[in-house]
């Protein structure tokens, strides 16, 4: 399947398919590519956090969710100033 690198929905859909099929390694690989394509966005971190939760990797999920929160706050502050 080909992904449009600038469209977050492509990554999220493919990650979702891998998660449903319990193909967590593939979901993480797509998530890492998502992160590389949109490093300043919170979305890749949120999606990766979900995969980590699916695998029971709670500490990694927490790190991903905290990073997503920081990214979202920075992005929100940058657009309001």
N, CA, C and O atoms as CSV, one atom per row, in Angstrom:
chain,resi,resn,atom,element,x,y,z
A,1,UNK,N,N,0.844,-1.168,0.000
A,1,UNK,CA,C,0.000,0.000,0.000
A,1,UNK,C,C,0.895,1.238,0.000
A,1,UNK,O,O,1.879,1.307,0.737
A,2,UNK,N,N,0.547,2.191,-0.819
A,2,UNK,CA,C,1.314,3.434,-0.906
A,2,UNK,C,C,0.698,4.484,0.017
A,2,UNK,O,O,-0.522,4.591,0.139
A,3,UNK,N,N,1.567,5.246,0.657
A,3,UNK,CA,C,1.123,6.279,1.595
A,3,UNK,C,C,1.457,7.645,1.033
A,3,UNK,O,O,2.540,7.861,0.489
A,4,UNK,N,N,0.510,8.568,1.169
A,4,UNK,CA,C,0.771,9.957,0.836
A,4,UNK,C,C,1.490,10.560,2.037
A,4,UNK,O,O,0.893,10.721,3.101
A,5,UNK,N,N,2.781,10.897,1.873
A,5,UNK,CA,C,3.596,11.281,3.034
A,5,UNK,C,C,3.105,12.495,3.807
A,5,UNK,O,O,3.409,12.621,4.993
A,6,UNK,N,N,2.364,13.381,3.183
A,6,UNK,CA,C,1.928,14.584,3.894
A,6,UNK,C,C,0.515,14.453,4.458
A,6,UNK,O,O,0.007,15.396,5.067
A,7,UNK,N,N,-0.118,13.317,4.269
A,7,UNK,CA,C,-1.494,13.127,4.733
A,7,UNK,C,C,-1.503,12.183,5.925
A,7,UNK,O,O,-1.299,10.978,5.781
A,8,UNK,N,N,-1.742,12.745,7.102
A,8,UNK,CA,C,-1.706,11.961,8.343
A,8,UNK,C,C,-2.687,10.801,8.312
A,8,UNK,O,O,-2.412,9.740,8.873
A,9,UNK,N,N,-3.817,10.992,7.669
A,9,UNK,CA,C,-4.834,9.943,7.615
A,9,UNK,C,C,-4.334,8.659,6.986
A,9,UNK,O,O,-4.777,7.572,7.357
A,10,UNK,N,N,-3.413,8.772,6.037
A,10,UNK,CA,C,-2.844,7.579,5.396
A,10,UNK,C,C,-2.082,6.740,6.418
A,10,UNK,O,O,-2.253,5.523,6.487
A,11,UNK,N,N,-1.254,7.393,7.196
A,11,UNK,CA,C,-0.481,6.688,8.211
A,11,UNK,C,C,-1.395,6.094,9.282
A,11,UNK,O,O,-1.233,4.944,9.690
A,12,UNK,N,N,-2.353,6.897,9.726
A,12,UNK,CA,C,-3.248,6.435,10.782
A,12,UNK,C,C,-4.074,5.240,10.330
A,12,UNK,O,O,-4.282,4.304,11.102
A,13,UNK,N,N,-4.542,5.263,9.095
A,13,UNK,CA,C,-5.340,4.148,8.576
A,13,UNK,C,C,-4.502,2.874,8.498
A,13,UNK,O,O,-4.953,1.802,8.901
A,14,UNK,N,N,-3.288,2.997,7.980
A,14,UNK,CA,C,-2.440,1.827,7.850
A,14,UNK,C,C,-2.017,1.289,9.222
A,14,UNK,O,O,-1.970,0.077,9.433
A,15,UNK,N,N,-1.717,2.188,10.135
A,15,UNK,CA,C,-1.390,1.749,11.491
A,15,UNK,C,C,-2.578,1.034,12.125
A,15,UNK,O,O,-2.413,0.023,12.808
A,16,UNK,N,N,-3.768,1.563,11.894
A,16,UNK,CA,C,-4.977,0.946,12.434
A,16,UNK,C,C,-5.190,-0.464,11.897
A,16,UNK,O,O,-5.574,-1.366,12.641
A,17,UNK,N,N,-4.942,-0.648,10.617
A,17,UNK,CA,C,-5.071,-1.989,10.029
A,17,UNK,C,C,-4.078,-2.960,10.653
A,17,UNK,O,O,-4.423,-4.099,10.968
A,18,UNK,N,N,-2.851,-2.502,10.826
A,18,UNK,CA,C,-1.846,-3.364,11.452
A,18,UNK,C,C,-2.199,-3.670,12.905
A,18,UNK,O,O,-2.001,-4.792,13.372
A,19,UNK,N,N,-2.715,-2.684,13.611
A,19,UNK,CA,C,-3.105,-2.912,15.007
A,19,UNK,C,C,-4.231,-3.933,15.096
A,19,UNK,O,O,-4.199,-4.826,15.943
A,20,UNK,N,N,-5.229,-3.801,14.220
A,20,UNK,CA,C,-6.353,-4.746,14.232
A,20,UNK,C,C,-5.890,-6.169,13.951
A,20,UNK,O,O,-6.444,-7.130,14.484
A,21,UNK,N,N,-4.869,-6.293,13.109
A,21,UNK,CA,C,-4.337,-7.612,12.751
A,21,UNK,C,C,-3.264,-8.083,13.733
A,21,UNK,O,O,-2.654,-9.134,13.538
A,22,UNK,N,N,-3.039,-7.299,14.790
A,22,UNK,CA,C,-2.019,-7.598,15.798
A,22,UNK,C,C,-0.616,-7.657,15.188
A,22,UNK,O,O,0.249,-8.386,15.674
A,23,UNK,N,N,-0.403,-6.896,14.140
A,23,UNK,CA,C,0.910,-6.788,13.488
A,23,UNK,C,C,1.607,-5.541,14.048
A,23,UNK,O,O,1.793,-4.543,13.352
A,24,UNK,N,N,1.978,-5.634,15.306
A,24,UNK,CA,C,2.484,-4.469,16.012
A,24,UNK,C,C,3.827,-3.976,15.477
A,24,UNK,O,O,4.079,-2.771,15.440
A,25,UNK,N,N,4.673,-4.891,15.071
A,25,UNK,CA,C,5.963,-4.484,14.509
A,25,UNK,C,C,5.736,-3.631,13.260
A,25,UNK,O,O,6.397,-2.609,13.076
A,26,UNK,N,N,4.813,-4.047,12.415
A,26,UNK,CA,C,4.502,-3.277,11.205
A,26,UNK,C,C,3.866,-1.936,11.560
A,26,UNK,O,O,4.159,-0.920,10.930
A,27,UNK,N,N,2.998,-1.934,12.565
A,27,UNK,CA,C,2.367,-0.685,13.001
A,27,UNK,C,C,3.415,0.294,13.510
A,27,UNK,O,O,3.349,1.490,13.228
A,28,UNK,N,N,4.383,-0.220,14.261
A,28,UNK,CA,C,5.450,0.647,14.767
A,28,UNK,C,C,6.314,1.186,13.632
A,28,UNK,O,O,6.740,2.340,13.672
A,29,UNK,N,N,6.573,0.368,12.629
A,29,UNK,CA,C,7.375,0.819,11.488
A,29,UNK,C,C,6.665,1.944,10.740
A,29,UNK,O,O,7.283,2.945,10.378
A,30,UNK,N,N,5.363,1.773,10.513
A,30,UNK,CA,C,4.586,2.828,9.858
A,30,UNK,C,C,4.586,4.077,10.738
A,30,UNK,O,O,4.709,5.195,10.237
A,31,UNK,N,N,4.448,3.882,12.049
A,31,UNK,CA,C,4.454,5.006,12.975
A,31,UNK,C,C,5.768,5.763,12.958
A,31,UNK,O,O,5.774,6.991,13.040
A,32,UNK,N,N,6.866,5.061,12.855
A,32,UNK,CA,C,8.171,5.725,12.785
A,32,UNK,C,C,8.299,6.526,11.485
A,32,UNK,O,O,8.859,7.622,11.479
A,33,UNK,N,N,7.784,5.981,10.403
A,33,UNK,CA,C,7.790,6.729,9.134
A,33,UNK,C,C,6.895,7.959,9.225
A,33,UNK,O,O,7.224,9.016,8.686
A,34,UNK,N,N,5.769,7.817,9.904
A,34,UNK,CA,C,4.854,8.934,10.143
A,34,UNK,C,C,5.588,10.023,10.918
A,34,UNK,O,O,5.499,11.204,10.583
A,35,UNK,N,N,6.305,9.618,11.948
A,35,UNK,CA,C,7.062,10.558,12.766
A,35,UNK,C,C,8.124,11.286,11.943
A,35,UNK,O,O,8.313,12.491,12.104
A,36,UNK,N,N,8.809,10.569,11.074
A,36,UNK,CA,C,9.823,11.193,10.217
A,36,UNK,C,C,9.203,12.198,9.256
A,36,UNK,O,O,9.810,13.224,8.949
A,37,UNK,N,N,7.998,11.905,8.782
A,37,UNK,CA,C,7.362,12.812,7.816
A,37,UNK,C,C,6.746,14.043,8.478
A,37,UNK,O,O,6.599,15.083,7.836
A,38,UNK,N,N,6.382,13.930,9.771
A,38,UNK,CA,C,5.733,15.034,10.476
A,38,UNK,C,C,6.289,15.146,11.903
A,38,UNK,O,O,5.556,14.937,12.870
A,39,UNK,N,N,7.569,15.472,12.035
A,39,UNK,CA,C,8.210,15.453,13.351
A,39,UNK,C,C,7.679,16.493,14.340
A,39,UNK,O,O,7.851,16.329,15.547
A,40,UNK,N,N,7.048,17.539,13.861
A,40,UNK,CA,C,6.551,18.577,14.767
A,40,UNK,C,C,5.093,18.376,15.167
A,40,UNK,O,O,4.531,19.181,15.910
A,41,UNK,N,N,4.491,17.312,14.679
A,41,UNK,CA,C,3.095,17.030,14.968
A,41,UNK,C,C,2.960,16.108,16.166
A,41,UNK,O,O,3.821,15.264,16.411
A,42,UNK,N,N,1.874,16.272,16.910
A,42,UNK,CA,C,1.587,15.378,18.037
A,42,UNK,C,C,1.005,14.049,17.563
A,42,UNK,O,O,1.115,13.044,18.266
A,43,UNK,N,N,0.394,14.027,16.394
A,43,UNK,CA,C,-0.320,12.837,15.921
A,43,UNK,C,C,0.524,11.572,15.848
A,43,UNK,O,O,0.056,10.518,16.278
A,44,UNK,N,N,1.753,11.628,15.320
A,44,UNK,CA,C,2.537,10.391,15.292
A,44,UNK,C,C,2.811,9.827,16.685
A,44,UNK,O,O,2.811,8.612,16.883
A,45,UNK,N,N,3.040,10.708,17.633
A,45,UNK,CA,C,3.308,10.266,18.995
A,45,UNK,C,C,2.066,9.644,19.632
A,45,UNK,O,O,2.168,8.656,20.358
A,46,UNK,N,N,0.903,10.219,19.362
A,46,UNK,CA,C,-0.337,9.647,19.877
A,46,UNK,C,C,-0.571,8.258,19.291
A,46,UNK,O,O,-0.944,7.326,20.004
A,47,UNK,N,N,-0.346,8.131,17.985
A,47,UNK,CA,C,-0.555,6.847,17.323
A,47,UNK,C,C,0.435,5.791,17.825
A,47,UNK,O,O,0.059,4.644,18.067
A,48,UNK,N,N,1.688,6.185,17.978
A,48,UNK,CA,C,2.683,5.254,18.500
A,48,UNK,C,C,2.346,4.852,19.939
A,48,UNK,O,O,2.522,3.696,20.324
A,49,UNK,N,N,1.864,5.804,20.721
A,49,UNK,CA,C,1.463,5.494,22.090
A,49,UNK,C,C,0.381,4.434,22.140
A,49,UNK,O,O,0.395,3.572,23.019
A,50,UNK,N,N,-0.553,4.488,21.208
A,50,UNK,CA,C,-1.614,3.481,21.149
A,50,UNK,C,C,-1.044,2.092,20.847
A,50,UNK,O,O,-1.470,1.095,21.432
A,51,UNK,N,N,-0.087,2.042,19.935
A,51,UNK,CA,C,0.534,0.754,19.601
A,51,UNK,C,C,1.272,0.210,20.823
A,51,UNK,O,O,1.179,-0.978,21.132
A,52,UNK,N,N,1.997,1.075,21.511
A,52,UNK,CA,C,2.698,0.627,22.714
A,52,UNK,C,C,1.711,0.100,23.757
A,52,UNK,O,O,1.976,-0.910,24.408
A,53,UNK,N,N,0.576,0.780,23.916
A,53,UNK,CA,C,-0.444,0.295,24.849
A,53,UNK,C,C,-0.960,-1.073,24.424
A,53,UNK,O,O,-1.133,-1.964,25.256
A,54,UNK,N,N,-1.205,-1.237,23.131
A,54,UNK,CA,C,-1.687,-2.525,22.614
A,54,UNK,C,C,-0.736,-3.663,22.983
A,54,UNK,O,O,-1.165,-4.794,23.213
A,55,UNK,N,N,0.549,-3.352,23.035
A,55,UNK,CA,C,1.562,-4.362,23.338
A,55,UNK,C,C,1.835,-4.497,24.834
A,55,UNK,O,O,2.607,-5.359,25.254
A,56,UNK,N,N,1.200,-3.643,25.633
A,56,UNK,CA,C,1.435,-3.673,27.072
A,56,UNK,C,C,2.708,-2.960,27.491
A,56,UNK,O,O,3.189,-3.139,28.610
A,57,UNK,N,N,3.250,-2.156,26.598
A,57,UNK,CA,C,4.485,-1.403,26.865
A,57,UNK,C,C,4.104,-0.046,27.465
A,57,UNK,O,O,4.209,0.992,26.812
A,58,UNK,N,N,3.670,-0.082,28.695
A,58,UNK,CA,C,3.101,1.098,29.344
A,58,UNK,C,C,4.094,2.253,29.452
A,58,UNK,O,O,3.731,3.399,29.185
A,59,UNK,N,N,5.329,1.975,29.834
A,59,UNK,CA,C,6.290,3.067,30.010
A,59,UNK,C,C,6.587,3.761,28.678
A,59,UNK,O,O,6.728,4.984,28.640
A,60,UNK,N,N,6.684,2.997,27.587
A,60,UNK,CA,C,6.910,3.616,26.281
A,60,UNK,C,C,5.679,4.407,25.836
A,60,UNK,O,O,5.804,5.462,25.213
A,61,UNK,N,N,4.506,3.897,26.156
A,61,UNK,CA,C,3.281,4.610,25.816
A,61,UNK,C,C,3.224,5.954,26.538
A,61,UNK,O,O,2.856,6.967,25.944
A,62,UNK,N,N,3.583,5.957,27.802
A,62,UNK,CA,C,3.573,7.201,28.586
A,62,UNK,C,C,4.517,8.222,27.985
A,62,UNK,O,O,4.168,9.396,27.859
A,63,UNK,N,N,5.717,7.785,27.610
A,63,UNK,CA,C,6.686,8.696,26.997
A,63,UNK,C,C,6.102,9.276,25.701
A,63,UNK,O,O,6.202,10.479,25.459
A,64,UNK,N,N,5.502,8.431,24.880
A,64,UNK,CA,C,4.921,8.897,23.616
A,64,UNK,C,C,3.792,9.897,23.870
A,64,UNK,O,O,3.715,10.928,23.202
A,65,UNK,N,N,2.920,9.596,24.830
A,65,UNK,CA,C,1.806,10.498,25.123
A,65,UNK,C,C,2.285,11.826,25.718
A,65,UNK,O,O,1.725,12.878,25.410
A,66,UNK,N,N,3.305,11.785,26.559
A,66,UNK,CA,C,3.854,13.029,27.118
A,66,UNK,C,C,4.476,13.878,26.012
A,66,UNK,O,O,4.316,15.099,25.992
A,67,UNK,N,N,5.184,13.226,25.094
A,67,UNK,CA,C,5.771,13.959,23.971
A,67,UNK,C,C,4.682,14.569,23.111
A,67,UNK,O,O,4.811,15.710,22.667
A,68,UNK,N,N,3.616,13.832,22.870
A,68,UNK,CA,C,2.487,14.353,22.088
A,68,UNK,C,C,1.891,15.587,22.763
A,68,UNK,O,O,1.563,16.571,22.100
A,69,UNK,N,N,1.757,15.523,24.072
A,69,UNK,CA,C,1.198,16.653,24.812
A,69,UNK,C,C,2.087,17.883,24.678
A,69,UNK,O,O,1.590,18.987,24.456
A,70,UNK,N,N,3.399,17.701,24.810
A,70,UNK,CA,C,4.325,18.831,24.657
A,70,UNK,C,C,4.260,19.408,23.245
A,70,UNK,O,O,4.243,20.626,23.069
A,71,UNK,N,N,4.224,18.540,22.249
A,71,UNK,CA,C,4.153,19.004,20.851
A,71,UNK,C,C,2.870,19.796,20.621
A,71,UNK,O,O,2.890,20.859,19.999
A,72,UNK,N,N,1.767,19.278,21.121
A,72,UNK,CA,C,0.479,19.951,20.930
A,72,UNK,C,C,0.480,21.312,21.604
A,72,UNK,O,O,-0.010,22.286,21.032
A,73,UNK,N,N,1.025,21.390,22.812
A,73,UNK,CA,C,1.080,22.678,23.520
A,73,UNK,C,C,1.969,23.673,22.779
A,73,UNK,O,O,1.604,24.838,22.625
A,74,UNK,N,N,3.132,23.216,22.322
A,74,UNK,CA,C,4.027,24.114,21.573
A,74,UNK,C,C,3.369,24.609,20.297
A,74,UNK,O,O,3.453,25.792,19.967
A,75,UNK,N,N,2.717,23.708,19.582
A,75,UNK,CA,C,2.051,24.098,18.343
A,75,UNK,C,C,0.918,25.080,18.607
A,75,UNK,O,O,0.714,26.021,17.840
A,76,UNK,N,N,0.193,24.863,19.678
A,76,UNK,CA,C,-0.912,25.760,20.024
A,76,UNK,C,C,-0.371,27.134,20.422
A,76,UNK,O,O,-0.931,28.160,20.037
A,77,UNK,N,N,0.716,27.151,21.189
A,77,UNK,CA,C,1.302,28.425,21.608
A,77,UNK,C,C,1.870,29.176,20.409
A,77,UNK,O,O,1.772,30.401,20.340
A,78,UNK,N,N,2.455,28.459,19.480
A,78,UNK,CA,C,3.047,29.093,18.285
A,78,UNK,C,C,1.970,29.733,17.406
A,78,UNK,O,O,2.235,30.731,16.737
A,79,UNK,N,N,0.777,29.177,17.402
A,79,UNK,CA,C,-0.277,29.742,16.552
A,79,UNK,C,C,-1.045,30.854,17.233
A,79,UNK,O,O,-1.781,31.588,16.574
A,80,UNK,N,N,-0.886,30.996,18.559
A,80,UNK,CA,C,-1.626,32.045,19.272
A,80,UNK,C,C,-0.775,33.274,19.546
A,80,UNK,O,O,-1.284,34.280,20.040
A,81,UNK,N,N,0.516,33.208,19.233
A,81,UNK,CA,C,1.357,34.390,19.496
A,81,UNK,C,C,1.656,35.139,18.235
A,81,UNK,O,O,2.349,36.157,18.271
